[in-house]
């Protein structure tokens, strides 16, 4: 599994700007579906879960 640290560039729903999450994926890139799953697992609302586009996140490979 590849791990990515993602940090939100903007506020989305109940998720504040600067929120940092860890995404585990078997792929070599940070998959949008895995971003959405990480947001949901962190307990953020539906509006925040719609912020799964890679453009809305600073993505760093760990």
TORKETOR-844909 format. One line per field, with one value per atom (N, C-alpha, C): residue in one letter; atom name; x, y, z. Coordinates in steps of 0.001 Angstrom, whole numbers, padded with zeros to 6 digits, always signed. Layout:
torfi	[A, ...]
keti	[CA, ...]
u	[X, ...]
v	[Y, ...]
w	[Z, ...]
// end
This chain:
torfi	[X, X, X, X, X, X, X, X, X, X, X, X, X, X, X, X, X, X, X, X, X, X, X, X, X, X, X, X, X, X, X, X, X, X, X, X, X, X, X, X, X, X, X, X, X, X, X, X, X, X, X, X, X, X, X, X, X, X, X, X, X, X, X, X, X, X, X, X, X, X, X, X, X, X, X, X, X, X, X, X, X, X, X, X, X, X, X, X, X, X, X, X, X, X, X, X, X, X, X, X, X, X, X, X, X, X, X, X, X, X, X, X, X, X, X, X, X, X, X, X, X, X, X, X, X, X, X, X, X, X, X, X, X, X, X, X, X, X, X, X, X, X, X, X, X, X, X, X, X, X, X, X, X, X, X, X, X, X, X, X, X, X, X, X, X, X, X, X, X, X, X, X, X, X, X, X, X, X, X, X, X, X, X, X, X, X]
keti	[N, CA, C, N, CA, C, N, CA, C, N, CA, C, N, CA, C, N, CA, C, N, CA, C, N, CA, C, N, CA, C, N, CA, C, N, CA, C, N, CA, C, N, CA, C, N, CA, C, N, CA, C, N, CA, C, N, CA, C, N, CA, C, N, CA, C, N, CA, C, N, CA, C, N, CA, C, N, CA, C, N, CA, C, N, CA, C, N, CA, C, N, CA, C, N, CA, C, N, CA, C, N, CA, C, N, CA, C, N, CA, C, N, CA, C, N, CA, C, N, CA, C, N, CA, C, N, CA, C, N, CA, C, N, CA, C, N, CA, C, N, CA, C, N, CA, C, N, CA, C, N, CA, C, N, CA, C, N, CA, C, N, CA, C, N, CA, C, N, CA, C, N, CA, C, N, CA, C, N, CA, C, N, CA, C, N, CA, C, N, CA, C, N, CA, C, N, CA, C, N, CA, C, N, CA, C, N, CA, C, N, CA, C, N, CA, C]
u	[+000837, +000000, +000884, +000434, +001099, +000307, +001008, +000344, +000600, -000456, -000381, -000915, -000277, -000793, -001454, -002755, -003474, -003918, -003794, -004166, -005101, -006281, -007281, -006838, -007092, -006728, -007830, -009062, -010225, -011078, -012043, -013034, -014132, -014542, -015630, -016561, -017832, -018789, -018270, -018258, -017774, -016281, -015580, -014143, -013387, -012611, -011900, -010749, -010392, -009218, -007992, -007099, -005891, -006037, -007213, -007417, -006446, -005776, -004814, -005320, -005315, -005740, -004675, -004684, -003794, -004649, -004196, -004910, -004023, -004562, -003868, -004460, -003616, -004095, -003094, -003585, -002656, -002062, -002537, -002090, -000886, -000228, +000927, +000520, -000771, -001274, -002428, -002777, -003830, -005192, -005886, -007154, -008284, -009101, -010199, -011180, -011425, -012320, -011732, -010424, -009760, -009777, -009681, -009784, -011166, -012205, -013581, -013766, -013215, -013322, -012619, -011473, -010740, -011522, -012159, -012966, -014139, -014800, -015949, -015512, -014394, -013895, -013532, -013128, -012779, -014025, -015211, -016453, -016991, -016494, -016980, -018267, -019076, -020406, -020374, -021572, -021711, -021093, -021283, -020719, -019189, -018589, -017138, -016703, -017497, -017159, -017176, -017868, -017891, -016600, -015692, -014418, -013321, -013585, -012628, -011736, -011934, -011072, -009642, -008677, -007278, -006883, -007588, -007267, -007503, -008320, -008670, -007741, -006728, -005846, -004378, -003577, -002116, -001791, -001167, -000930, +000564, +000949, +002352, +002453, +003331, +003564, +004435, +004057, +004834, +005811]
v	[-001189, +000000, +001256, +002235, +003528, +004481, +005293, +006260, +007670, +008482, +009888, +010725, +011845, +012832, +013909, +014138, +015152, +016255, +017506, +018668, +019528, +019833, +020595, +022039, +022550, +023922, +024903, +024411, +025243, +024569, +025303, +024752, +024102, +022903, +022193, +021635, +022030, +021541, +021774, +020720, +020850, +020535, +020434, +020161, +021481, +021932, +023207, +023147, +024324, +024457, +023986, +023287, +022803, +021431, +020807, +019460, +018505, +017691, +016722, +015312, +014496, +013103, +012220, +010937, +009957, +009052, +008856, +008011, +006819, +005612, +004377, +003914, +003625, +003152, +002171, +001174, +000256, +000863, +002043, +002694, +003594, +004018, +004905, +006372, +006651, +008015, +008026, +009199, +009333, +009352, +008244, +008048, +008859, +009580, +010368, +009547, +008286, +007447, +007183, +007034, +006815, +008101, +009266, +010542, +010649, +010349, +010414, +009457, +008255, +007275, +007774, +008429, +008959, +010084, +010943, +012036, +011453, +010469, +009824, +009125, +008398, +007684, +008640, +009867, +010865, +011492, +011181, +011629, +012964, +013438, +014710, +014513, +015588, +015502, +015324, +015162, +014902, +016009, +017258, +018365, +018263, +017920, +017745, +016552, +015492, +014296, +014554, +015594, +015943, +016641, +016895, +017567, +016537, +015604, +014524, +014742, +015847, +016144, +016412, +015882, +016076, +017551, +018361, +019788, +020541, +020017, +020691, +020323, +019517, +019017, +019214, +019450, +019380, +017930, +017233, +015782, +015517, +014777, +014410, +012902, +012269, +010832, +010624, +009681, +009370, +008239]
w	[+000000, +000000, +000000, -000706, -000733, +000146, +000934, +001811, +001312, +001397, +001031, +002182, +002433, +003382, +002531, +002793, +002033, +002987, +002554, +003361, +002525, +003085, +002329, +002139, +000935, +000597, +000982, +001147, +001458, +002514, +003058, +003985, +003156, +003535, +002872, +003933, +003909, +004891, +006293, +007106, +008483, +008622, +007504, +007506, +007289, +008266, +008132, +007134, +006637, +005762, +006552, +005886, +006545, +007177, +007030, +007563, +006881, +007670, +007140, +007398, +006350, +006433, +005792, +006133, +005511, +004633, +003400, +002445, +002108, +002285, +001885, +000565, -000398, -001693, -002285, -003008, -003673, -004943, -005330, -006556, -006290, -007352, -007198, -007144, -007329, -007209, -006205, -005738, -004726, -005426, -005385, -006075, -005423, -006219, -005657, -004804, -005182, -004384, -003000, -002926, -001636, -000795, -001462, -000745, -000117, -000895, -000385, +000798, +000695, +001781, +003043, +002884, +004041, +004717, +003913, +004468, +005255, +004672, +005331, +006617, +006566, +007744, +008878, +008512, +009528, +010154, +009601, +010217, +009720, +008584, +008059, +007262, +007177, +006577, +005060, +004468, +003034, +002192, +002581, +001814, +001788, +002900, +002953, +002103, +002110, +001336, -000163, -000600, -002020, -002459, -001539, -001836, -002082, -002972, -003204, -004426, -005144, -006294, -005823, -006536, -006176, -006223, -006996, -007118, -005809, -004919, -003673, -002520, -002807, -001762, -002124, -001110, -001242, -000934, -001859, -001727, -001649, -000597, -000405, -000216, -000960, -000791, +000435, +001267, +002477, +002222]
// end
